Amino acid sequence: MDQSEAARKWLVQTALSYLGTPYVWGGDDPSGFDCSGFVLECLKSAGLISEHSDYTADSLLRALSATAVGEPSEGALLFTFDNDGKATHVAICLDLWFQIGASGGRSTTLDTQSAWRDNAYVKIRPIRYRPERHRILLPRY
């Protein structure tokens, strides 16, 4: 196993360890994550970005040293875009078919109680890849 494959596996294992963690708008630690806070925590754990990094989904997309790939693969990042081309969501690909991410919340999901009310937490979901709305990037490890 080469270093990049090991880093992707570590990234995915870290992500899986947070399954069920509540979604909290602006959250960036295990007490509650938003989408970018979750991905950042996993990237930091794998040593892929600085411990002091803090990004939204859109700014993470612009700051990453990454390669665009045509289809999901283990450890790739899946970005979702709005109609203006701004990245509004980010998740981690587990394989060709599934992603893990902090989802279901919104700007009013500010604590654990509202997360459970909104069904918002770190969860695994199928990838419904639409090339016109998504971009898949493989961070350079």
KADAMO-V269444 format. One record per pair of residues at least 24 apart in sequence whose ideal C-beta (glycine too) atoms are under 10 Angstrom apart, sorted by the first residue. I is the first residue (numbers start at 1). J is the second residue. Records with the same first field share a line. If there is no record, write none. Layout:
BEGIN
I=J, J
END
This chain:
BEGIN
2=141
3=141
4=75, 138, 139, 140, 141
5=74, 75, 141
6=46, 141
7=43, 46, 47, 48, 75, 139, 140, 141
8=46, 48, 73, 74, 75, 76, 92, 93, 138, 139, 141
9=46, 74, 75
10=42, 45, 46, 47, 48, 75, 141
11=39, 42, 43, 45, 46, 47, 48, 74, 75, 76, 77, 92, 93, 139, 141
12=42, 46, 74, 75, 92, 93, 94, 95, 100
13=42, 45, 46
14=41, 42, 43, 44, 45, 46, 92
15=39, 41, 42, 43, 45, 46, 75, 91, 92, 93, 94, 99, 100, 101, 102, 122, 124
16=42, 92, 94, 100, 122, 124
17=42, 45, 122
18=42, 45, 100, 101, 102, 121, 122
19=100, 121, 122, 123, 124
20=121, 122, 123
21=102, 112, 115, 121, 122, 123
22=102, 104, 105, 109, 111, 112, 113, 114, 115, 116, 118, 120, 121, 122
23=101, 102, 103, 104, 105, 106, 109, 112, 114, 115, 116, 118, 119, 120, 121, 122, 123
24=102, 105, 109, 110, 111, 112, 114, 115, 120, 121
25=105, 106, 107, 108, 109, 110, 111, 114, 115, 120
26=56, 107, 109, 110
27=102, 105, 109, 110, 111, 115
28=53, 54, 55
30=122
31=111, 112
32=102, 105, 109, 110, 111, 112, 115, 120, 121, 122
33=101, 102, 103, 105, 115, 120, 121, 122
34=89, 90, 101, 102, 103, 105, 106, 107, 109, 120
35=60, 79, 80, 87, 88, 89, 90, 91, 101, 102, 103, 105, 122
36=60, 61, 87, 88, 89, 90, 101, 102
37=102
38=90, 91, 92, 100, 101, 102, 103, 122
39=77, 78, 79, 89, 90, 91, 92, 100, 101, 102, 139
40=90
41=102
42=75, 77, 92, 100, 101, 122
43=77, 92, 139
46=75, 139, 141
47=141
48=75, 139, 140, 141
49=139
55=90
56=86, 87, 88, 90
57=81, 86, 87, 88, 89, 90, 91
58=82, 85, 86, 87, 88, 89, 90
59=87
60=87, 90, 137, 139
61=86, 87, 90, 135, 137
62=87
64=90, 137, 138, 139, 140
65=137, 139, 140, 141
66=135, 136, 137, 138, 139, 140, 141
67=136, 137, 138, 139, 140
68=135, 136, 137, 138
69=93, 135, 136, 137, 138
70=129, 131, 136
71=96, 127, 129, 136
72=96, 97, 98, 99, 127, 129, 134, 136, 138
73=136, 138
74=138
75=138, 139, 141
76=136, 137, 138, 139
77=101, 135, 136, 137, 138, 139
78=127, 129, 134, 135, 136, 137
79=133, 134, 135, 136, 137
80=128, 129, 130, 133, 134, 135
81=130, 132, 133, 134, 135
82=133
83=133
87=134, 135
88=133
89=133, 134
90=135, 137
91=122, 123, 124, 125, 127, 134
93=127, 129, 136, 137, 138
94=124, 125, 127
95=127
96=127, 129
97=126, 127, 129
98=124, 125, 126, 127
99=123, 124, 125, 126, 127, 128, 129, 136
100=124, 125
101=125
END
